[in-house]
C-alpha cells in the first residue's frame, strides 16, 4: 500500500513540481526577510500586584453570603478585562495624560487566578501584571486597573442582588395567585364532595345501604304473600287478574245488563219461531239483524268500559263478553279483591326496582370514596406546597432586601502594584529562521502537490485501477505494460516476435476461462471490447486480441462497430470501402462490396471496417442487414471481436452486448477518469443481464518482465489451465488482470 502511494505522489510531484517549487521558494523568501531584519531590543517594565478574596466583617443574611461566594466564582480573565472596564480605565488614564487604547491594555495585561484545589474551587488570589516601556506608565495603568476591578466586582454584586430582588417581586404575585387558586379548588371540592366523604366516614352511607337491603327483603316477603293470595283467588274464579278486572267492570255496567236482556229475548224468540218459520222468513231475518246489532253494541260498550288494548283481547267475541259480564255479587267481590292484589303487587315490584337503583348508587358512591379522599388529599397537598413556596419566596425577598447593606466587592487589594524591569530576550539566529522557513516551505509545497493530486479525477497508476475493479468484483484479465519508445516496440503485434505477444495470448486465454464461468461452461465466441472514454486503447486491445486468436489457429474476425468515427483498419494494412459511408446497409448486406476483408501478414485474421462516421448509428445497429451479417459472421468464424464505441456520449455498447457472449472493459492510467469509470460500472451493475467478462489495464507503468511475472502468479493461484485445442477446462483458475 505504501509503494502505490509513493508512486502516485511521485507522479503528482512531477506534474505539479513548479507549483510546489513556487510555494517552497515563497516561504523561504518570506523567512529570509525576517532573518535579514535587524533585531530590535526594547527594554520592558512589568508592574505586578495581587488581589484577594474580600468578605464583609459581619453577615446576617443568607443572600449576602451567597452573593459573595457567587461573586468570587465569576472572577475570570474575561470578567476582569471586560470591555466596559477597559473603556473606563482608558478614559481615566486619558484624563491623567496617558493615551492608551482599551485593546492595548488587554494585550499587555497578564492575569493569573489561583483557586483552592481543582478548577472551580474557592478563590485564593489574583495576580495581575501589566507590561509597558515606561515604569511609571506600567504602575499607573495597573493602579487604575485595580481600582476598576474592585469597583466592577462591587457593582456586579449589587446588580446581581437587584436582579434577585426584582425576580422575586416579579414571581411573588404569580405564586400568590396559584396559592389562592389551589385553596379555592380545595374549598369547591369540599362543598361538592364533602357531604359524601363525611357520610362515609360517620357510617350513614353504610346504614343507608343496609336499610335499603332490609326494605328489599321485606318487600320480597310481602310479594310472596300477595302471590299466594292471587293464586288462591285465580283458582276459585278461574280468571287471571286481567280477566277478573274485565269481568268485574262488565258485570257492574247497567247498559251491558240491558243489552244482555235484549239479546236473551231475541234469542228466545228465534228459538220459538224457528220451529214454525223458515230462516228466510222476514220475521226471522229481522230477529237475526236485531241480534247482530245487539251483539255489536255489546262489544262496543265492552270496549268503552275496558279501554281496549291488551285487556279487551281476553274478550274476542260477543259471547265471551256475555259470559264474562255475568258475575254474581260474591264472585264480583272476589274479582275486585284479585284486581286489588295485582295492583299492590305491581306497586311493590316498582318499589323494589327503585330500591335496587338507589342501592346501586349508594354502593357506587361508597366505592368512589377512596378516590374522592385521595383527590381531596392531593388538593390539600397542592395547597400546602403552594403555601410553602409562597412563604419561602417571601422569606427570600425579605432576606435579599436586608442583604443590600452587606453587599461589597468580592475583591480587595492585597499587594499594591510594584514595577520591575523585564529581562531582555536574545534575538533568534537568522540561520535558524531560514532553516525553519525551509522546513515550512517543504511541507507547504508537498501539501499543495498532494491536494492538487487529490483533486485530479484522472487515475494515474495501474494499482488504483486494480483496486477499483476489485471493489466492483470485476475480474482483471490482463495488465499490458506501456510501450518503450527507446526499444521501438510497435503498437500492434503484427510481428510474431513482439515482446507483448505472450501477454495478449494470456489475455485471450483468460477471456476464454472467464467466459466459461459466466456462460455456463460455453466458450465465448463473440467478445465486445469497450472503454469508459477516449484514448484508453480499446481499439488496439481489440486488434491485438484478434491477432492473438488468429495466431492460436482460430479463424478470427474483428468487427469495427464504432459508427461515430472513421475506420482504423488502415493500421492493419486494410483500406476501408469509402462508398460504404454513403450506403452502410447495402455494405453490410453484401450488395456494395465484401465487408469481410483479410488482414495481410496475419493468417486466419479478417476485419470488417466501419462505414463511419454515420449520423444515425442506432438505425444501423438495429437493421435487419446488420443482424444477418452478425449471424453469418458467428457461423463462419471461430472467434469474433467487436470493437465497440466508448461509453461517453452513447449507449451503443449496451445495445451490442446482448449480441455477444460478454464484455471486456479497457482502461488506461493517465487517461481513465475515475468518476467516469465508476459511473459506467454502476450503470452496468444496474443492468443485471449485462455479462462482464473482465477488465484490461492498458499502458501500465510496469516492466514487461514484471507484467509477465504478475500474470504467472495470478494464473497459478488455483493451478488451473485452459486448453484452447480441446476447449476444455481443468481446474479453472482465478483470472488475473492484463492491460493494454
VEXMARNU-426069 format. One record per residue (C-alpha): z, x, y; residue in one letter. Coordinates in steps of 0.25 Angstrom, whole numbers, padded with zeros to 4 digits, always signed. Layout:
BEGIN
ZXYa
...
This chain:
BEGIN
+0000+0000+0000x
+0003+0012+0009x
-0011+0018+0007x
-0019+0006+0011x
-0010+0004+0024x
-0012+0019+0028x
-0027+0018+0025x
-0028+0005+0033x
-0020+0011+0044x
-0029+0024+0044x
-0042+0015+0045x
-0035+0008+0057x
-0031+0021+0063x
-0046+0025+0062x
-0051+0013+0068x
-0041+0012+0080x
-0038+0027+0082x
-0042+0026+0097x
-0032+0015+0099x
-0021+0022+0092x
-0024+0035+0099x
-0024+0028+0113x
-0010+0022+0110x
-0005+0035+0106x
-0011+0043+0118x
-0006+0032+0127x
+0008+0032+0122x
+0008+0048+0123x
+0003+0047+0137x
+0014+0038+0141x
+0025+0047+0135x
+0018+0059+0141x
+0020+0052+0155x
+0035+0050+0152x
+0036+0065+0147x
+0030+0071+0159x
+0038+0064+0169x
+0049+0072+0176x
+0063+0067+0171x
+0071+0061+0182x
+0086+0064+0181x
+0094+0054+0189x
+0109+0054+0190x
+0116+0041+0186x
+0130+0036+0188x
+0137+0025+0180x
+0149+0017+0185x
+0157+0010+0174x
+0169+0000+0173x
+0176-0009+0163x
+0178-0024+0164x
+0189-0030+0154x
+0193-0044+0150x
+0201-0052+0160x
+0211-0063+0157x
+0220-0072+0167x
+0234-0068+0167x
+0239-0082+0163x
+0231-0092+0156x
+0236-0106+0154x
+0223-0113+0149x
+0215-0112+0137x
+0202-0113+0144x
+0205-0101+0153x
+0207-0093+0141x
+0194-0097+0134x
+0186-0095+0147x
+0192-0080+0148x
+0188-0078+0133x
+0174-0084+0135x
+0172-0076+0148x
+0175-0063+0140x
+0165-0068+0129x
+0153-0069+0139x
+0155-0055+0144x
+0141-0049+0141x
+0132-0039+0147x
+0123-0051+0151x
+0134-0059+0157x
+0140-0046+0165x
+0126-0043+0170x
+0121-0058+0173x
+0110-0059+0184x
+0119-0067+0193x
+0130-0056+0193x
+0120-0045+0195x
+0113-0052+0207x
+0127-0054+0213x
+0130-0039+0211x
+0117-0035+0217x
+0119-0044+0229x
+0133-0038+0231x
+0128-0024+0230x
+0117-0026+0240x
+0127-0031+0250x
+0134-0017+0248x
+0121-0010+0250x
+0117-0008+0235x
+0103-0014+0232x
+0103-0015+0216x
+0095-0026+0209x
+0102-0034+0198x
+0093-0029+0187x
+0096-0014+0191x
+0111-0018+0190x
+0109-0024+0176x
+0101-0012+0171x
+0111-0001+0176x
+0124-0009+0171x
+0129-0006+0157x
+0139-0015+0151x
+0148-0013+0138x
+0156-0024+0133x
+0167-0021+0123x
+0174-0032+0115x
+0185-0032+0104x
+0179-0031+0090x
+0165-0036+0087x
+0156-0042+0097x
+0161-0055+0103x
+0176-0050+0103x
+0185-0050+0115x
+0180-0043+0127x
+0187-0029+0130x
+0179-0023+0141x
+0166-0022+0148x
+0161-0008+0152x
+0151-0009+0163x
+0143+0003+0169x
+0133+0004+0180x
+0123+0016+0181x
+0117+0020+0195x
+0112+0032+0202x
+0123+0032+0212x
+0138+0031+0208x
+0142+0023+0220x
+0131+0013+0216x
+0135+0012+0202x
+0150+0010+0205x
+0147-0001+0216x
+0138-0009+0207x
+0148-0009+0195x
+0159-0013+0204x
+0151-0025+0209x
+0147-0028+0195x
+0161-0028+0190x
+0165-0038+0201x
+0153-0047+0198x
+0156-0046+0183x
+0171-0050+0185x
+0167-0062+0194x
+0156-0066+0185x
+0165-0068+0174x
+0175-0076+0182x
+0164-0085+0188x
+0159-0087+0173x
+0173-0091+0168x
+0175-0101+0180x
+0161-0106+0177x
+0164-0108+0162x
+0177-0115+0166x
+0170-0124+0175x
+0159-0127+0165x
+0171-0131+0155x
+0177-0140+0165x
+0164-0147+0168x
+0160-0148+0154x
+0174-0155+0150x
+0173-0164+0162x
+0159-0168+0158x
+0163-0170+0144x
+0176-0178+0146x
+0170-0191+0151x
+0161-0192+0138x
+0173-0189+0129x
+0182-0199+0136x
+0170-0209+0135x
+0169-0206+0120x
+0185-0208+0118x
+0184-0221+0125x
+0172-0226+0116x
+0180-0221+0104x
+0192-0229+0108x
+0184-0241+0111x
+0177-0241+0097x
+0191-0240+0090x
+0196-0251+0099x
+0184-0260+0096x
+0185-0257+0081x
+0200-0261+0081x
+0196-0274+0087x
+0185-0277+0077x
+0191-0272+0064x
+0206-0270+0067x
+0210-0284+0062x
+0203-0282+0049x
+0209-0268+0047x
+0223-0274+0051x
+0221-0285+0041x
+0218-0276+0030x
+0230-0267+0034x
+0240-0278+0034x
+0235-0285+0022x
+0230-0298+0028x
+0216-0295+0023x
+0221-0294+0008x
+0229-0306+0010x
+0217-0314+0015x
+0209-0309+0003x
+0220-0313-0007x
+0221-0327+0000x
+0206-0329-0002x
+0207-0325-0017x
+0218-0335-0019x
+0211-0346-0012x
+0199-0344-0021x
+0207-0344-0033x
+0214-0357-0029x
+0200-0363-0026x
+0195-0360-0040x
+0207-0367-0046x
+0204-0379-0037x
+0190-0379-0041x
+0193-0379-0056x
+0202-0391-0054x
+0191-0398-0046x
+0180-0395-0057x
+0189-0401-0068x
+0191-0414-0060x
+0176-0414-0057x
+0172-0412-0072x
+0182-0424-0076x
+0176-0433-0065x
+0162-0430-0069x
+0165-0432-0084x
+0171-0446-0080x
+0160-0450-0071x
+0148-0443-0078x
+0144-0439-0064x
+0142-0426-0056x
+0149-0425-0042x
+0135-0427-0036x
+0132-0439-0045x
+0146-0445-0042x
+0144-0443-0027x
+0131-0451-0028x
+0137-0462-0037x
+0149-0464-0028x
+0140-0465-0016x
+0130-0474-0022x
+0141-0483-0029x
+0148-0485-0015x
+0136-0490-0007x
+0134-0505-0006x
+0119-0505-0003x
+0117-0498-0017x
+0126-0508-0023x
+0118-0520-0017x
+0105-0513-0022x
+0110-0511-0036x
+0114-0526-0036x
+0099-0530-0031x
+0093-0520-0042x
+0102-0527-0053x
+0098-0541-0048x
+0083-0537-0048x
+0084-0530-0062x
+0091-0543-0067x
+0080-0552-0062x
+0070-0543-0068x
+0077-0543-0082x
+0078-0558-0082x
+0063-0561-0077x
+0057-0550-0086x
+0059-0560-0097x
+0050-0571-0091x
+0041-0563-0081x
+0032-0552-0083x
+0033-0539-0075x
+0021-0543-0067x
+0027-0556-0062x
+0029-0556-0047x
+0044-0558-0048x
+0045-0547-0058x
+0037-0538-0049x
+0045-0542-0037x
+0058-0539-0044x
+0053-0525-0048x
+0049-0522-0034x
+0063-0526-0029x
+0069-0518-0040x
+0061-0506-0035x
+0065-0508-0021x
+0080-0509-0024x
+0079-0496-0032x
+0072-0489-0021x
+0083-0494-0011x
+0094-0490-0021x
+0088-0475-0022x
+0086-0474-0007x
+0100-0479-0004x
+0106-0469-0014x
+0098-0458-0007x
+0104-0462+0006x
+0118-0462+0000x
+0118-0449-0007x
+0109-0442+0002x
+0098-0437-0007x
+0096-0423-0012x
+0103-0418-0024x
+0113-0430-0025x
+0102-0440-0026x
+0095-0432-0037x
+0106-0437-0046x
+0100-0452-0044x
+0086-0451-0047x
+0083-0466-0049x
+0088-0479-0044x
+0094-0482-0058x
+0102-0469-0056x
+0107-0474-0042x
+0111-0487-0048x
+0118-0480-0060x
+0126-0470-0051x
+0129-0480-0040x
+0137-0489-0049x
+0151-0483-0049x
+0163-0491-0051x
+0175-0488-0041x
+0182-0480-0051x
+0170-0471-0054x
+0167-0470-0039x
+0181-0465-0037x
+0179-0454-0048x
+0165-0451-0042x
+0171-0449-0028x
+0182-0440-0034x
+0172-0431-0041x
+0164-0430-0028x
+0177-0426-0020x
+0180-0415-0030x
+0166-0410-0030x
+0167-0409-0014x
+0180-0402-0016x
+0175-0392-0026x
+0163-0389-0016x
+0173-0386-0005x
+0181-0377-0014x
+0169-0369-0018x
+0165-0367-0004x
+0179-0363+0000x
+0178-0352-0012x
+0165-0347-0006x
+0171-0345+0008x
+0184-0339+0002x
+0175-0329-0006x
+0167-0325+0006x
+0180-0323+0014x
+0186-0315+0003x
+0173-0306+0003x
+0174-0304+0018x
+0189-0300+0017x
+0186-0291+0005x
+0175-0284+0013x
+0184-0283+0025x
+0195-0277+0016x
+0184-0267+0010x
+0179-0263+0024x
+0193-0260+0029x
+0193-0245+0025x
+0180-0243+0033x
+0186-0250+0045x
+0198-0242+0044x
+0190-0229+0043x
+0181-0233+0055x
+0194-0236+0063x
+0199-0222+0059x
+0186-0216+0063x
+0186-0223+0077x
+0201-0219+0079x
+0197-0204+0075x
+0186-0205+0085x
+0195-0209+0096x
+0205-0198+0092x
+0194-0187+0092x
+0189-0192+0106x
+0203-0193+0112x
+0206-0179+0107x
+0193-0173+0112x
+0196-0180+0126x
+0210-0174+0126x
+0204-0161+0123x
+0194-0161+0133x
+0204-0166+0144x
+0213-0155+0140x
+0202-0144+0140x
+0197-0149+0154x
+0211-0148+0160x
+0213-0134+0153x
+0199-0130+0159x
+0203-0135+0173x
+0216-0127+0172x
+0209-0114+0168x
+0202-0113+0181x
+0213-0105+0187x
+0214-0096+0175x
+0199-0092+0175x
+0196-0078+0179x
+0185-0067+0176x
+0185-0062+0161x
+0183-0048+0166x
+0191-0038+0175x
+0188-0024+0179x
+0196-0014+0171x
+0189-0002+0175x
+0182-0001+0189x
+0169+0006+0190x
+0169+0021+0189x
+0156+0029+0191x
+0151+0042+0184x
+0138+0049+0183x
+0129+0048+0170x
+0125+0060+0162x
+0110+0064+0165x
+0101+0061+0154x
+0091+0072+0149x
+0077+0069+0150x
+0068+0067+0138x
+0060+0078+0133x
+0045+0076+0136x
+0041+0081+0122x
+0050+0070+0116x
+0043+0059+0125x
+0030+0064+0121x
+0034+0064+0106x
+0040+0050+0107x
+0027+0045+0114x
+0018+0051+0104x
+0026+0044+0093x
+0026+0031+0100x
+0011+0033+0102x
+0008+0035+0088x
+0016+0023+0084x
+0009+0014+0094x
-0005+0019+0091x
-0003+0017+0076x
+0003+0003+0078x
-0009-0001+0087x
-0018+0004+0076x
-0011-0003+0065x
-0010-0016+0074x
-0025-0015+0076x
-0028-0013+0061x
-0019-0026+0058x
-0028-0034+0068x
-0041-0029+0061x
-0046-0040+0052x
-0055-0030+0044x
-0050-0025+0031x
-0051-0010+0031x
-0046-0005+0018x
-0050-0010+0004x
-0036-0011-0001x
-0034-0022+0009x
-0046-0029+0003x
-0040-0027-0011x
-0027-0033-0007x
-0033-0045-0001x
-0042-0048-0013x
-0029-0046-0022x
-0021-0056-0013x
-0033-0066-0015x
-0033-0064-0031x
-0047-0059-0030x
-0051-0048-0040x
-0056-0035-0034x
-0069-0032-0041x
-0072-0018-0035x
-0070-0008-0023x
-0082-0001-0019x
-0080+0012-0011x
-0087+0014+0003x
-0100+0021+0003x
-0098+0036+0007x
-0109+0040+0017x
-0107+0055+0014x
-0111+0053-0001x
-0123+0043+0003x
-0119+0032-0007x
-0129+0021-0006x
-0124+0007-0003x
-0131+0001-0015x
-0131+0006-0029x
-0146+0008-0031x
-0143+0021-0036x
-0137+0021-0050x
-0129+0033-0048x
-0122+0026-0036x
-0107+0030-0035x
-0103+0016-0034x
-0111+0011-0046x
-0099+0011-0055x
-0091+0003-0045x
-0101-0008-0044x
-0103-0008-0059x
-0088-0011-0060x
-0089-0021-0049x
-0099-0029-0058x
-0090-0028-0070x
-0078-0033-0062x
-0086-0045-0057x
-0090-0048-0072x
-0076-0047-0076x
-0070-0055-0065x
-0081-0066-0067x
-0077-0067-0082x
-0063-0071-0077x
-0068-0081-0067x
-0079-0087-0074x
-0072-0090-0087x
-0078-0078-0095x
-0092-0079-0090x
-0098-0066-0084x
-0102-0069-0069x
-0118-0068-0068x
-0118-0073-0053x
-0109-0066-0043x
-0108-0069-0028x
-0105-0057-0018x
-0100-0061-0005x
-0090-0056+0006x
-0082-0061+0018x
-0090-0055+0029x
-0102-0045+0032x
-0103-0031+0029x
-0094-0031+0017x
-0104-0026+0007x
-0107-0039-0001x
-0122-0037-0002x
-0120-0022-0006x
-0110-0027-0017x
-0120-0038-0022x
-0131-0027-0023x
-0123-0017-0030x
-0117-0027-0039x
-0131-0031-0043x
-0135-0017-0045x
-0123-0014-0054x
-0126-0026-0062x
-0141-0023-0063x
-0137-0009-0068x
-0128-0015-0078x
-0140-0021-0085x
-0139-0035-0079x
-0151-0042-0073x
-0145-0044-0059x
-0149-0052-0047x
-0144-0051-0033x
-0146-0063-0024x
-0144-0062-0009x
-0138-0075-0005x
-0135-0072+0010x
-0146-0080+0017x
-0139-0077+0031x
-0145-0063+0032x
-0157-0056+0027x
-0159-0050+0013x
-0153-0036+0010x
-0161-0034-0003x
-0168-0022+0004x
-0156-0014+0001x
-0160-0015-0014x
-0175-0012-0011x
-0179-0027-0011x
-0187-0033+0000x
-0184-0048+0003x
-0195-0058+0004x
-0196-0061+0019x
-0202-0074+0016x
-0190-0079+0009x
-0183-0081+0022x
-0193-0092+0026x
-0193-0099+0013x
-0180-0096+0005x
-0180-0108-0004x
-0194-0104-0009x
-0190-0090-0010x
-0178-0094-0020x
-0188-0104-0027x
-0197-0092-0030x
-0209-0098-0023x
-0209-0088-0012x
-0206-0075-0019x
-0198-0070-0030x
-0183-0070-0025x
-0179-0060-0037x
-0182-0046-0033x
-0180-0034-0042x
-0172-0023-0035x
-0179-0009-0037x
-0171+0003-0043x
-0161-0007-0049x
-0165-0012-0063x
-0161-0027-0066x
-0157-0030-0051x
-0164-0041-0043x
-0161-0047-0030x
-0165-0060-0022x
-0166-0056-0007x
-0160-0066+0002x
-0170-0074+0011x
-0161-0074+0022x
-0158-0075+0033x
-0158-0090+0032x
-0153-0101+0042x
-0148-0111+0031x
-0143-0103+0019x
-0135-0115+0013x
-0148-0122+0011x
-0154-0110+0002x
-0141-0109-0006x
-0141-0124-0009x
-0156-0125-0012x
-0162-0128-0026x
-0171-0116-0025x
-0158-0107-0024x
-0151-0114-0035x
-0163-0112-0045x
-0165-0098-0040x
-0150-0095-0043x
-0151-0102-0057x
-0163-0093-0061x
-0156-0081-0056x
-0144-0083-0064x
-0153-0086-0076x
-0161-0073-0075x
-0151-0063-0071x
-0138-0057-0077x
-0131-0055-0064x
-0133-0062-0050x
-0127-0057-0038x
-0126-0066-0025x
-0125-0058-0012x
-0119-0070-0004x
-0116-0071+0011x
-0102-0067+0016x
-0092-0078+0020x
-0092-0076+0035x
-0102-0087+0040x
-0106-0094+0027x
-0101-0101+0015x
-0114-0096+0006x
-0105-0088-0003x
-0097-0100-0007x
-0109-0109-0009x
-0115-0098-0018x
-0102-0095-0026x
-0104-0107-0036x
-0117-0102-0040x
-0111-0089-0044x
-0101-0084-0054x
-0091-0079-0044x
-0090-0072-0030x
-0087-0057-0026x
-0081-0055-0013x
-0085-0041-0006x
-0076-0035+0005x
-0076-0022+0013x
-0066-0014+0020x
-0068-0013+0035x
-0077-0025+0035x
-0070-0036+0028x
-0061-0045+0037x
-0048-0049+0031x
-0047-0063+0038x
-0062-0066+0033x
-0060-0061+0019x
-0047-0069+0018x
-0053-0082+0023x
-0065-0080+0013x
-0055-0078+0001x
-0047-0090+0006x
-0059-0099+0007x
-0064-0095-0007x
-0050-0097-0013x
-0050-0112-0008x
-0063-0114-0016x
-0058-0114-0030x
-0072-0114-0036x
-0076-0100-0030x
-0075-0089-0040x
-0072-0075-0034x
-0075-0064-0044x
-0068-0054-0035x
-0070-0045-0023x
-0076-0032-0020x
-0071-0022-0009x
-0083-0014-0004x
-0083-0001+0004x
-0069+0003+0001x
-0064+0016+0007x
-0061+0022-0007x
-0068+0033-0014x
-0078+0030-0025x
-0069+0037-0036x
-0057+0029-0031x
-0064+0016-0031x
-0068+0019-0046x
-0054+0022-0050x
-0049+0009-0043x
-0059+0001-0052x
-0055+0009-0064x
-0040+0006-0062x
-0043-0009-0059x
-0053-0010-0071x
-0043-0005-0081x
-0031-0013-0077x
-0033-0023-0089x
-0042-0014-0097x
-0054-0023-0097x
-0069-0020-0097x
-0081-0029-0095x
-0094-0027-0104x
-0106-0031-0096x
-0115-0030-0108x
-0107-0040-0117x
-0102-0048-0105x
-0088-0048-0112x
-0075-0044-0106x
-0064-0037-0113x
-0050-0037-0107x
-0055-0042-0093x
-0049-0032-0083x
-0043-0035-0069x
-0055-0032-0060x
-0053-0022-0049x
-0060-0022-0035x
-0073-0015-0031x
-0078-0015-0017x
-0092-0013-0010x
